[in-house]
């Protein structure tokens, strides 16, 4: 099994629908992140969580919400999807050491029509 | 604030050519620097890292040296293969949690 698992891998949804993207990890890391990837823009941080009781907004949190259900689970919701939320979404985890990198999931490709 | 700038792509090379992808950064303090690679249809994977000035990170034939005087962390490989075709991201992680990613550079290697 992958260290960081994202579901679904692909999703097409209609404008105005609510959708949830899920992420689970077996790394034992406290810190979890949601990023969005758009061509030419790199990765932009949506939300991050340092532990179950800690949730923080990233640089592009508008239109998104998150839930940290357990140390290993961090879900991202789009309450009312819009076409410009069409993107590739990645979950990542890390430990406390700044010298260590992130572990990424395989991504969820979301299309809003 | 912290930032990372990497060369625009795509970069197209023939197999066995020498690769350089430039990356420069702006940061306060002493960040750690990373290169990640993203193969088609996959998430990012950590390729190499360096945590202090003059450190050289290396993995799978790729190398990058943390140059504080030029605020750079250029990625190099002496002889690329078709299987190296991917998108490469330079990244910086400073004090606290936050990692800043560059925009990514797509590499195409032709047989």
Boltz contact constraints between the chains, C-beta under 6 A:
constraints:
  - contact:
      token1: [A, 42]
      token2: [B, 101]
      max_distance: 6.0
  - contact:
      token1: [A, 42]
      token2: [B, 102]
      max_distance: 6.0
  - contact:
      token1: [A, 42]
      token2: [B, 103]
      max_distance: 6.0
  - contact:
      token1: [A, 42]
      token2: [B, 104]
      max_distance: 6.0
  - contact:
      token1: [A, 43]
      token2: [B, 101]
      max_distance: 6.0
  - contact:
      token1: [A, 90]
      token2: [B, 43]
      max_distance: 6.0
  - contact:
      token1: [A, 98]
      token2: [B, 32]
      max_distance: 6.0
  - contact:
      token1: [A, 98]
      token2: [B, 93]
      max_distance: 6.0
  - contact:
      token1: [A, 99]
      token2: [B, 32]
      max_distance: 6.0
  - contact:
      token1: [A, 99]
      token2: [B, 51]
      max_distance: 6.0
  - contact:
      token1: [A, 101]
      token2: [B, 34]
      max_distance: 6.0
  - contact:
      token1: [A, 101]
      token2: [B, 46]
      max_distance: 6.0
  - contact:
      token1: [A, 101]
      token2: [B, 49]
      max_distance: 6.0
  - contact:
      token1: [A, 104]
      token2: [B, 43]
      max_distance: 6.0
  - contact:
      token1: [A, 104]
      token2: [B, 44]
      max_distance: 6.0
  - contact:
      token1: [A, 105]
      token2: [B, 43]
      max_distance: 6.0
  - contact:
      token1: [A, 106]
      token2: [B, 42]
      max_distance: 6.0
  - contact:
      token1: [A, 106]
      token2: [B, 43]
      max_distance: 6.0
  - contact:
      token1: [A, 107]
      token2: [B, 43]
      max_distance: 6.0
